[in-house]
Amino acid sequence: MKNLATRRSIRQYSDQEVSRELLNRLLSEASRTQTMGNLQLYSVVITRSQEMKEKLAPAHFNQPMVCQAPVVLTICADFRRTTRWCEERKAQPGYDNFLSYQNAAIDALLYTQTLCNLMDEEGLGYCYLGTTVYQPQQIIDILQLPKLVMPVATLTVGWPAEQPPLSDRLPLESFIHDETYRDYSAADIDTYYHDKENLEENRHFCAINHKETLAQIFTDIRYTKKDNEAMSAGLLEALRHQGFLE
Protein backbone atom coordinates (compact mmCIF):
# COMPACT_ATOMS: atom_id res chain seq x y z
CA MET A 1 0.00 0.00 0.00
CA LYS A 2 1.27 3.46 -0.91
CA ASN A 3 0.53 6.78 0.72
CA LEU A 4 0.81 10.43 -0.29
CA ALA A 5 4.31 10.71 1.12
CA THR A 6 5.55 8.28 -1.55
CA ARG A 7 3.14 9.14 -4.38
CA ARG A 8 4.66 9.17 -7.86
CA SER A 9 3.31 10.05 -11.29
CA ILE A 10 3.52 6.89 -13.40
CA ARG A 11 3.97 7.28 -17.15
CA GLN A 12 5.01 3.73 -18.06
CA TYR A 13 2.67 0.79 -17.58
CA SER A 14 2.81 -2.98 -17.80
CA ASP A 15 0.62 -4.96 -20.19
CA GLN A 16 -1.48 -6.23 -17.29
CA GLU A 17 -5.16 -5.37 -17.67
CA VAL A 18 -6.98 -3.13 -15.20
CA SER A 19 -10.12 -5.16 -14.66
CA ARG A 20 -13.53 -3.57 -15.06
CA GLU A 21 -14.49 -4.95 -11.65
CA LEU A 22 -11.60 -3.24 -9.88
CA LEU A 23 -12.01 0.03 -11.76
CA ASN A 24 -15.76 0.13 -11.19
CA ARG A 25 -15.27 -0.50 -7.47
CA LEU A 26 -12.80 2.37 -7.17
CA LEU A 27 -15.01 4.69 -9.23
CA SER A 28 -17.92 3.85 -6.96
CA GLU A 29 -15.95 4.28 -3.74
CA ALA A 30 -14.67 7.66 -4.95
CA SER A 31 -18.25 8.91 -5.19
CA ARG A 32 -18.27 9.19 -1.39
CA THR A 33 -16.10 12.29 -1.72
CA GLN A 34 -17.40 15.79 -0.93
CA THR A 35 -19.87 17.26 -3.41
CA MET A 36 -21.84 20.50 -3.65
CA GLY A 37 -25.45 20.04 -2.59
CA ASN A 38 -24.99 16.25 -2.82
CA LEU A 39 -25.47 16.63 -6.59
CA GLN A 40 -22.29 14.82 -7.77
CA LEU A 41 -21.61 17.29 -10.57
CA TYR A 42 -19.20 15.07 -12.53
CA SER A 43 -19.08 12.29 -15.08
CA VAL A 44 -16.23 9.99 -16.10
CA VAL A 45 -15.60 8.82 -19.66
CA ILE A 46 -13.62 5.54 -19.68
CA THR A 47 -11.42 4.96 -22.71
CA ARG A 48 -10.00 1.49 -23.29
CA SER A 49 -9.94 1.08 -27.08
CA GLN A 50 -6.68 1.84 -28.83
CA GLU A 51 -8.54 3.70 -31.55
CA MET A 52 -10.06 6.16 -29.09
CA LYS A 53 -6.77 6.62 -27.22
CA GLU A 54 -5.10 7.55 -30.49
CA LYS A 55 -7.84 10.07 -31.19
CA LEU A 56 -7.39 11.63 -27.75
CA ALA A 57 -3.59 11.74 -27.86
CA PRO A 58 -3.23 14.94 -29.96
CA ALA A 59 -5.39 16.83 -27.45
CA HIS A 60 -2.73 15.92 -24.86
CA PHE A 61 0.21 16.92 -27.07
CA ASN A 62 0.76 13.25 -27.98
CA GLN A 63 2.20 12.31 -24.62
CA PRO A 64 3.09 8.61 -25.03
CA MET A 65 1.26 7.36 -21.94
CA VAL A 66 -2.12 8.32 -23.44
CA CYS A 67 -1.81 5.51 -25.99
CA GLN A 68 0.28 3.17 -23.83
CA ALA A 69 -1.85 3.12 -20.67
CA PRO A 70 -4.50 0.38 -20.43
CA VAL A 71 -7.14 2.93 -19.39
CA VAL A 72 -7.63 6.65 -19.90
CA LEU A 73 -10.19 8.42 -17.71
CA THR A 74 -11.58 11.82 -18.67
CA ILE A 75 -13.31 13.43 -15.69
CA CYS A 76 -15.87 16.06 -16.64
CA ALA A 77 -17.67 18.85 -14.87
CA ASP A 78 -21.26 17.83 -15.55
CA PHE A 79 -24.38 19.91 -15.04
CA ARG A 80 -26.14 18.15 -17.92
CA ARG A 81 -27.42 15.27 -15.81
CA THR A 82 -28.71 17.55 -13.04
CA THR A 83 -30.33 19.85 -15.61
CA ARG A 84 -32.10 16.92 -17.30
CA TRP A 85 -33.29 15.71 -13.89
CA CYS A 86 -34.79 19.12 -13.18
CA GLU A 87 -36.44 19.27 -16.59
CA GLU A 88 -38.03 15.87 -16.09
CA ARG A 89 -39.29 16.81 -12.61
CA LYS A 90 -41.16 20.06 -13.37
CA ALA A 91 -38.27 22.21 -12.09
CA GLN A 92 -36.64 25.09 -13.94
CA PRO A 93 -32.84 24.69 -13.99
CA GLY A 94 -30.58 27.74 -14.12
CA TYR A 95 -27.16 26.17 -14.49
CA ASP A 96 -26.00 27.62 -17.81
CA ASN A 97 -23.56 30.06 -16.21
CA PHE A 98 -19.98 30.34 -15.04
CA LEU A 99 -20.73 29.80 -11.34
CA SER A 100 -22.32 26.46 -12.20
CA TYR A 101 -19.24 25.49 -14.19
CA GLN A 102 -17.03 26.46 -11.25
CA ASN A 103 -19.10 24.36 -8.85
CA ALA A 104 -19.07 21.37 -11.19
CA ALA A 105 -15.35 21.71 -11.88
CA ILE A 106 -14.60 21.72 -8.14
CA ASP A 107 -16.80 18.64 -7.68
CA ALA A 108 -15.00 16.89 -10.54
CA LEU A 109 -11.54 17.68 -9.19
CA LEU A 110 -12.44 16.58 -5.66
CA TYR A 111 -13.69 13.31 -7.15
CA THR A 112 -10.48 12.99 -9.19
CA GLN A 113 -8.24 13.41 -6.15
CA THR A 114 -10.22 10.89 -4.11
CA LEU A 115 -10.01 8.40 -6.98
CA CYS A 116 -6.24 8.94 -7.17
CA ASN A 117 -5.88 8.20 -3.47
CA LEU A 118 -7.90 4.99 -3.85
CA MET A 119 -5.79 3.88 -6.82
CA ASP A 120 -2.65 4.49 -4.76
CA GLU A 121 -3.99 2.14 -2.10
CA GLU A 122 -4.53 -0.58 -4.72
CA GLY A 123 -1.04 -0.19 -6.15
CA LEU A 124 -2.27 1.19 -9.46
CA GLY A 125 -0.19 3.78 -11.25
CA TYR A 126 -1.60 6.91 -12.80
CA CYS A 127 -0.62 10.24 -14.26
CA TYR A 128 -2.70 13.40 -14.01
CA LEU A 129 -2.73 15.27 -17.33
CA GLY A 130 -3.06 19.01 -16.93
CA THR A 131 -3.35 19.27 -20.70
CA THR A 132 -7.08 18.54 -20.49
CA VAL A 133 -7.99 22.24 -20.29
CA TYR A 134 -5.44 23.36 -22.91
CA GLN A 135 -7.35 22.14 -25.97
CA PRO A 136 -10.73 21.16 -24.54
CA GLN A 137 -12.73 21.46 -27.75
CA GLN A 138 -10.83 18.54 -29.26
CA ILE A 139 -11.78 16.37 -26.29
CA ILE A 140 -15.38 17.61 -26.38
CA ASP A 141 -15.68 16.61 -30.04
CA ILE A 142 -13.96 13.23 -29.69
CA LEU A 143 -15.97 12.18 -26.63
CA GLN A 144 -19.19 13.74 -27.95
CA LEU A 145 -19.77 15.74 -24.79
CA PRO A 146 -23.15 17.55 -24.80
CA LYS A 147 -23.96 21.03 -23.51
CA LEU A 148 -23.14 21.63 -19.84
CA VAL A 149 -20.42 18.95 -19.83
CA MET A 150 -16.80 20.12 -19.77
CA PRO A 151 -13.59 18.05 -19.50
CA VAL A 152 -11.46 19.17 -16.55
CA ALA A 153 -9.04 16.31 -15.80
CA THR A 154 -7.54 13.23 -17.42
CA LEU A 155 -5.87 10.26 -15.77
CA THR A 156 -3.85 7.59 -17.54
CA VAL A 157 -4.15 4.43 -15.45
CA GLY A 158 -2.41 1.05 -15.30
CA TRP A 159 -0.08 -1.17 -13.32
CA PRO A 160 3.32 0.55 -12.92
CA ALA A 161 6.28 -0.49 -15.05
CA GLU A 162 8.60 2.09 -13.48
CA GLN A 163 9.43 3.65 -10.15
CA PRO A 164 10.51 7.21 -10.87
CA PRO A 165 12.10 9.35 -8.17
CA LEU A 166 9.87 11.42 -5.95
CA SER A 167 9.35 14.94 -7.26
CA ASP A 168 10.36 17.82 -5.03
CA ARG A 169 7.91 19.94 -3.03
CA LEU A 170 8.12 23.39 -1.49
CA PRO A 171 8.41 23.48 2.34
CA LEU A 172 5.29 23.80 4.48
CA GLU A 173 6.09 27.35 5.57
CA SER A 174 6.02 28.51 1.94
CA PHE A 175 2.27 28.03 1.60
CA ILE A 176 0.87 28.31 5.13
CA HIS A 177 -0.43 31.72 6.25
CA ASP A 178 -1.57 32.23 9.84
CA GLU A 179 -4.78 34.24 10.19
CA THR A 180 -4.20 36.46 7.16
CA TYR A 181 -2.20 36.20 3.94
CA ARG A 182 1.38 37.39 4.30
CA ASP A 183 2.97 38.46 1.03
CA TYR A 184 6.41 37.17 0.04
CA SER A 185 9.60 39.17 0.43
CA ALA A 186 12.68 38.62 -1.71
CA ALA A 187 14.27 36.85 1.25
CA ASP A 188 11.27 34.53 1.55
CA ILE A 189 11.55 33.57 -2.11
CA ASP A 190 15.27 32.88 -1.70
CA THR A 191 14.56 30.61 1.27
CA TYR A 192 11.56 28.73 -0.08
CA TYR A 193 12.96 28.06 -3.58
CA HIS A 194 16.56 27.37 -2.58
CA ASP A 195 16.34 23.59 -2.56
CA LYS A 196 14.29 23.36 -5.76
CA GLU A 197 16.61 25.66 -7.66
CA ASN A 198 19.69 23.76 -6.52
CA LEU A 199 18.55 20.26 -7.46
CA GLU A 200 21.03 18.83 -9.92
CA GLU A 201 18.37 18.04 -12.50
CA ASN A 202 17.01 21.58 -12.37
CA ARG A 203 20.45 23.14 -12.68
CA HIS A 204 21.08 20.87 -15.67
CA PHE A 205 17.72 21.83 -17.18
CA CYS A 206 18.71 25.50 -17.01
CA ALA A 207 22.10 24.80 -18.55
CA ILE A 208 20.86 22.86 -21.57
CA ASN A 209 18.19 25.49 -22.22
CA HIS A 210 20.64 28.36 -21.78
CA LYS A 211 18.57 29.98 -19.03
CA GLU A 212 19.94 31.85 -16.05
CA THR A 213 17.20 30.81 -13.61
CA LEU A 214 14.70 27.99 -13.18
CA ALA A 215 11.88 30.54 -13.21
CA GLN A 216 12.83 31.43 -16.78
CA ILE A 217 12.23 27.83 -17.78
CA PHE A 218 8.60 28.27 -16.76
CA THR A 219 8.06 31.77 -18.18
CA ASP A 220 10.03 31.38 -21.42
CA ILE A 221 9.57 27.69 -22.30
CA ARG A 222 6.97 25.72 -20.37
CA TYR A 223 4.12 28.16 -19.67
CA THR A 224 4.62 31.24 -21.80
CA LYS A 225 2.40 34.31 -21.78
CA LYS A 226 1.62 33.80 -25.47
CA ASP A 227 0.55 30.18 -24.97
CA ASN A 228 -1.41 31.00 -21.83
CA GLU A 229 -3.37 33.70 -23.62
CA ALA A 230 -4.06 31.53 -26.65
CA MET A 231 -5.21 28.57 -24.56
CA SER A 232 -7.27 30.86 -22.31
CA ALA A 233 -9.13 32.04 -25.40
CA GLY A 234 -9.72 28.43 -26.43
CA LEU A 235 -10.95 27.53 -22.96
CA LEU A 236 -13.39 30.44 -22.88
CA GLU A 237 -14.68 29.55 -26.33
CA ALA A 238 -15.19 25.94 -25.26
CA LEU A 239 -17.10 27.11 -22.19
CA ARG A 240 -19.35 29.19 -24.46
CA HIS A 241 -19.82 26.24 -26.78
CA GLN A 242 -20.79 24.02 -23.86
CA GLY A 243 -23.30 26.58 -22.55
CA PHE A 244 -21.52 27.82 -19.43
CA LEU A 245 -20.85 31.32 -20.82
CA GLU A 246 -22.99 33.62 -22.93
N, C-alpha and C positions, 0 to 999 in steps of 0.2 A: 504494500500500500504506500502511495506517495502522499505528500502533503505540500502545502504552498511553499514551504521553505526550500523544497527541492524541485519545484515545478520547472519544466523545460518546454520550449516550443519544439515540436517534433515535425520535421519536414521530410523524413525518409521513413517508409513503412514497409513491413514485410508483406508477403503475399497472402497471409492468413486473413480469412474473411472476418468481418465484423457482423455477427449474426443479427438477424432482424429481431430475434427475441431479446437479446441483450440491449440493442439500441433502443427498442421500444420501451423496455423497462426504464432505462435511464431518462429517456424523453418524458416518460410519465412521472417519474420521481421528481424531475426538475420542475414540474408544474406546481409543486408545493412552494415555490419561491414567492417573494412578495409581488403583488400586482395591484395596480390602481383600481379601486372600487371592486375588487375581485372579478374583474372583467377579462383577465388574461389576454391582453391586447397584442398577441403575437401569433405567428404561424411559422412552421418549419417546412421547407421544401427539401426532401431527401433525394440526393442524386447518387445513383449507383452505376448507371450505364456509362460505358466509355464514350459513347457518342455525345451524351449530354455534358460530360466533363470537358470534352474537347471544345464544345460550344461555349462553355463558361470560361474556359482558360483565358481567352483574350481580354475579358473584362477584368481579370486579375493580373494583367501584364504578363500572361503566360508563365507564371510561376510553376515550376515543374510539379510540385506536390498536388496541384489541382487535378492533374490527370493521373498521377501515380497513386494517390490515396484511394483506399477501397470505397470510402464514403465522403461525399461533400455535403455539408449542411448549410443551407442559406436561411438565416433567421430573419424574419420580416416583422416590421411594425405593422399591425393589422387592425384597422378599424372597420374593415369590410364586413367581417362576420358579425360584429356587434351591431353595425348599421342594419344589416339584413334582419337580424333578430328583432330590432326595434320596428322595422317596417312590417314585419309579419305579425307583430303584436300590438298594432294600433297605437304605436308611439312614434313621435316625430324626431328622428335623430338630427343632431347638429354637430357632426364630427368632421366636416369638410373644412378644416382650418388648421393653422400651424400648431396651436396649443394641443390639439388632439394628436397630431403627429408626434409632438414632443412627448406626450404621455405614453403613446404606444411605443416609441423608440426606447424610452426608459424601461418599460415593461420587457421589451425584447432583449435588451442588454442585460437586465437582471437575470432573465431566464438563461441567457447564454452563459453568464458567469457561473450560475448554479450547475448547469449542465457540464461545464468544464471541470468543476470541482468533483462531480460524480464520476466523470471519465477518468480523472486522476486516480480516484480510489479503486477503479477497476483495472488500472494499469494500461489503459488505452493512451495512445499518443494523439495529439492534436496540434493544429496551428491556427491561430486567429488571424484572419486576413483583413487588415484595415482597408484594403483596396475596394471593399464592397461599396463604399460611398463615393468612390472616385469616378466611376463610370456606371452609375446605377441604371441608366436607361437600357444599356445592353442586357443587364441581368433581368430587368423588368420584361423585356421583349422575349428573351430566351425562355424564362420560366412562366410566361404568360400571366403575369401578376395583374389583377384587375385594379380598378380605382380603389383608393384608400388602403392599398397594400404597398409597402416600401421596403426594399432590402436594406438591412442595417448592419448585418454581421455574417461572416462566412467562416466555417470551421472545416478544415480537412481533418479526417479522422481515420485512424487505423492502429494496428499494433506496431510499436516502435521498432525500427531497424537501425537506430542510432542512439547515442547518449551524449548529446552536445554539452558543452560546459554551461554552467549557470550564467545567465546574463547579469550584469551589474545592476545595482539599484542605488538611488540616492539615499542618504542617511535620514532617519526619522525626523530629526530636527529641521530638515530642509522643507518639510511640507506640513508640519504641525504648527498651528497658531493658537495660542492661549487667549481666550476671550474675544479678541479682535484680531483682524488680519494685520500682520506686521510686514511692511514692505522690505525688500532685500537691498542691503547695502553692497558696495563693491567687495567689501571684506567677506560678507556672507557668501557671495557667489564664489569667491576664491576658495573658501572653506568647503562648501557643499559639493563643488564640482572637481575638487582636487583629485580625488581617487579615480573618477571616471576619465578625466583628461589624461591621467598618467598611466592608464592601462596600456600595456605594450601594443595590443591590437589597435587601440585607438590612435596611438602615436604613429603606428605604421600606416593606418588609414589616411591620416593627414599627410604623411610624407609622400605616399604614392599618388595622392590627388593634388599635391603641391599647394596645400592649404596651411596657413599659419596656425589656426585654431580648430578644435573639434566643432565649435559652433558654426564655423564657416562651411563645414561639411553639410550641416543641416540647412543653412540658409541658401547656399550656392549650388548644392547638388541634390540633396534628398527631397527637401520640401521648399521649393523656390516660391517666391511671391507670384511669379508668372503662372506657374502650375496651380498654385492654390487658388488664384483668381479664376482661372479657366475652369477648374473642377468645381469651384463654388457655383459658377454660372450653370454648369451642367446639373449640379445637385438641385439648385433652385428650379430649373426647368423640369426636372424629373418630378419634383414635389408638385409643381403645377399640373403636370400631366396626370399624376396620380390623384389629384383632387384635394391636396392639402393646402394649396395656395391659390388665390385668385389670379 
